[in-house]
Amino acid sequence: MNLVDANHCWRRYWKSLHVLWMIFCMPAYGHSEWMHDTMLGGGARSLSMGEGGAAVIEGVEGLYWSPANIAWGVDTEILLGKTNWIADNNQQTAAIQRPMGGYGVFGATLNMQAISDFETRDANGELTGKDSWMTGQVGVSWAHVLGATLAGGVSVGYKMQDGLGVGKKGMALGLGITRKTGDFCLGVSAMDLALVQPAYQFSGSWTYSKSNQAITLNGGGILRDGENRLGCGIEACTGKMLRLRAGYMVPIELNGLKSFSNLTAGLGIVFGRFEFDYAFVPLGELGQVHRFQFINLIPGDIHRNATY
């Protein structure tokens, strides 16, 4: 490698670290020690569709964005997920929803994210040490159908962060409302309300279905300090087994990313009561994101359809 190539590689390396620091940096207002989570939320289906339908995605995956998303659930659903990203950034997710008849639907979530052996360097690029960072959150939710077309939900959780000079704990509250009218669905939610980095979601979706075929379009936005973004996506369900997904997200603060880096894609494969989902996001110099997710429906009667 010649000197020009070496300098180019160093510039790409420092640019990636700079953007990564922007994602994990302290809130701009400077009144809190909380560090930002990554810009990627939970759920493979929502991520592969640009996270535009975060506030309207039904089922156990929707718990990460709005407690109201489980209100129409009639089956027990169990979710296990894993996300791989840059710098040994690993995220594990688990969730469950349990219908309780006339008492509504109860849910619980667990979200753990960690970066191990994060290298710190000085202005000359010399290694000064290694550090680690982790954040975790556990929560419980309750949702209920409020009418033929309206549903609401609430959630309460406990969140902690540790590493990179930060140690913080606190309660997290969430609220959500969804409305279904024919093939249209609208939703709004607010999560982490008791923390200094709350997230507000607004989403809409439209579904056209015929026999075992269905197409869903969604769009919306997520408002969060330093991580505001818009997104849209499409899902095509071909038969009972295969679901193809694609989307586009626009992280407003990270406008330096190339346009193709904002594309998202994924697929879902359904075998009876079991569903496997995969999501992919290129993210340019930040590194590729791969998210794997497994959902099990209990008991045997399957009522959850292939649309939002």
N, C-alpha and C positions, 0 to 999 in steps of 0.2 A: 504494500500500500504506500503510495507516494504522499508527500506532505499535503497536497491539495485535497486528496481523498480523506486523509486523516482529519484535517480541519473541518471538512464537510460533515464527517461523522460526529465530531464533537459538537458542532452547531446543532445537528439534529438531536443529539442526546440532551443538550442543555435546554432546547426548546421543549422536548417532551417532559423534562423535569419541571420546567416553568409552568406548563399547562397543568401537570399533575398537582403542583402546589396550589394553583388557582382553585382546583376542585376541592382540595382538603384544607384550604386556608381558613383563617379566622374570619368570622363575619365582619363586614366592612365597618360596622358601627363601633366595634371595639369594646362593647360593654359586656361581653360574655367570653367564657373560656371554652365554649362548645366549638368543636371543629366540624366542618361540613362532612356529611357522608358523600359517597360518590353520587354522580348524576344518574346512576342507574337504580331503578326501584326493584321491587320484587315481581316475579311472574314472567314466565317465558312467552306466554301468548301475547300479553300486552306489550312486551319489549319488541317482539318480532313485528308488531303492527305499529311501530313508531310511538307507542305509549299514548296514542291519541284517544284511546277508549278507556283510560285508566279509571274513570269515575263511573263507568257503565258496564264493565266486564263482569259477567255473572259467575257465580261459583266460588270455590274456596280461594282461587287465585286473587279474586277481587278484594279480599280482606286487606291486602297490603295498601290499597288505595282508598277504599271506602267501606265502612262496616255495612252500609246498606246493600252492597252487592250480593250478599248471601240471603237476602230477605225471601226470595222466591225459591230457595233450595228445598227440595223434598227428599234428598238422599244425603246420607253421611258421606263426606268427601275428605280424603286424606291426601296431603301434598308433601312431597319431598323435592328439594331443588338444590342445584349447585351451579355457581358461576365462576368461571376462570377469566382472569384479566391480567393486566400488566403488573410487573414487579411482585409476583407471587401474591396478588390480590385475590383472595378466595372468599366467596360468600356462600353461606349455607342457609337455606330457608326450609321451614316446616310449618304446616298449617292444617287445621281441621275445622270442618263445619258440621254441626249436629242439629237437625230439625227437632223441635220439641212440641210439635202439634200446635195447639192454640196459644202456646207460650212464645212462639216465634222461633228464630234460628240462632243458636249460639255458635261462636267461633273462637279459636285461639291461634295465635301466630308466634313464631320464633324466627328471628333474623339475626345472624351472626356474620360479621365481616372482619377480615384481618389482613394485614400486610406484614409479612415476616421478612427479616433481614433487609430492611430498607436502608440503602447506603446514603450517607450524608457526606458531601464533598465541599471543599473550599473553592474560592474563586479560580484557583489554578487547576481544578479538577482532581486534586489529591484527596484520597479517601481519608476522612476524619473519624469515621465510626459507622456503626450500624444500629438501627433502631427498629422497633415494631410498633404497630398501631392496630387497635381493634375497637369495634363498636358492636353492641348487642342490644336487642330489644325483644321483650316478651309482652304479649298483650292478649286481652280477651274482648270479645265483641258480642253484641246482641242486636238483632234486626227483626223487623216485623212489617208485614204488609199492612199499610194504612188504609187501603181501599183497592178498588179494582185495578187502578193504574199507578198507585203511589206507594212507595216504601221508604222507610227510614231506618237508621241504625246509629248506634253509639259504640265507642270503644274506649278502653283505658289500658295503659301500658306502662312499663318501666324500662327506661333506657339508660345505658351507661357507655362511657368512652374511656379509653386508657391508652397511653403511649404518646410519643412525640411531645412530651411536656404537658400533656393534658390528662386530667383525671376528673370526670364529671358524671353525676347521676341525676336523674329527674323523672317525674311522671309525664306521660304523654297522653293527651286526650284526642278523640276523633269523633267527627260527626259526618253523616252522609245522607243524601236524599236522591232517589232515582224515580223517574216517571216513565211509564211505558204507555204508548198510544199506537196501537196497531203495529206496524213494522218499525216504528221510531222509538228511540230510547234516549232520554236526557238525564244527566246526572251531575251533581256538584258535591264536593266533599272538602273537609278541612281536617288535616291530620297533624299530630305533634303540637297541638294548640298550647299546651302548657310549657313548651320549650321556646327558645328564641329563634328557632329555625323552622317555623310551621310551614306546611305545604298545602296549597289550595289547588284543587283539580276541578276542571269543568270539561265535560265530554258530551258528545252526541254520536249516535250510530243509526244506521238504516240497514235493514236486512230484507233481501228478496230470496224466498225459498220456494222450491217446487220439487215434490217428491223427496228424494235423497240428496238433492243438489241445493246449495245455498251460497249466496254471496253477501258479505257484510262489509260495509264501508263505515269508517269511524274517523273522528277528528276532535281535537281539543287541545288543552294546554295545561301545564303544571307551573304554578307560581311559587317559587321558593327562593329565599335570599341567596343570590349568587348562582342559582341553578334554574333560572326561568327557561322554559322551552315549550315549543309547540310541536304537534305531531299529527300524522294522519296515517291510515293504513287500510289494508284490504285483506279479507280472508275468503278463500274459495274452498267450499266443502264438496268434495267429489265422492259421492257414495257415503257409506257409513264408516270407512276406515281412515281416509286421507284428508288432511286439511293443509292447504298451502297458504302461506302468509307473507306479506311484504309491507313495508312502511317507510316513512321518512320522518326524521325528527330534526328539529332546528334548535340546538342549545344556544340561546341568544348571547350569553356571555362569552362563549367559545367560538366566535364567528371566524376565527382563524382556521378552523378545520375545513378541509376540502369538501366540496359539495357531495362527492360520492361517499365520503366517510360518514355521512349522516343517514345513509340507507340502512334499512333493517330488513331481515328476512328470517324465515323459520318454517317449521312444519309441525304437524301433529299427527300421530298415528294412534288409532283407537282399536283396541281388541276387547270387545265386550265391556266389562266394568273397568278396564285399565286403559290409561291414556299416557302416552309419552310425547313430550313437547320439547322442541329445540329452537333456540333463537341465536342469531348471529348479527353482530354489529361491527363493522370494520374500524371506525374511529381513527383512521389515519395513523399519525405518528404516536398516538396514545396506545396503540396496540389493539388487537382483535379481542372481542368479547364473545365468549361461548357460554350459553346458559342451557342447562339440562334440567328437565322437570318430569316428575312422575306423579300421576294422580290415580287414586283408587277410589271407586264408588262402592258404597256399602249401604243397603243390601243389594240384591240382584236386580230389582226393577230399576231400569235406567230411564229417568225423566229428563235429564239435562240434554238439551239439543245442541246443535253445532253452531248456534248463533248467539249473539249477545242477548 
